[in-house]
């Protein structure tokens, strides 16, 4: 799982790893773009860590550093 802007980067890392693991099975020119499924997943606002913290602590506590 990754953020939307990092999907291509992570997918390329995974493809490179598969090529490293199976160099004798996968041809160098073989397209592996469809090997990994990409799906957009969203997290409900109430499940975000920031919102969970706001429920537990007053906002003034979180802003202090």
Secondary structure, DSSP 8 states (H G I E B T S, - for coil): ---GGGHHHHHHHHHHHHHHHTTTTS-TT---TTSS--------GGGSHHHHHHHHS-HHHHH--
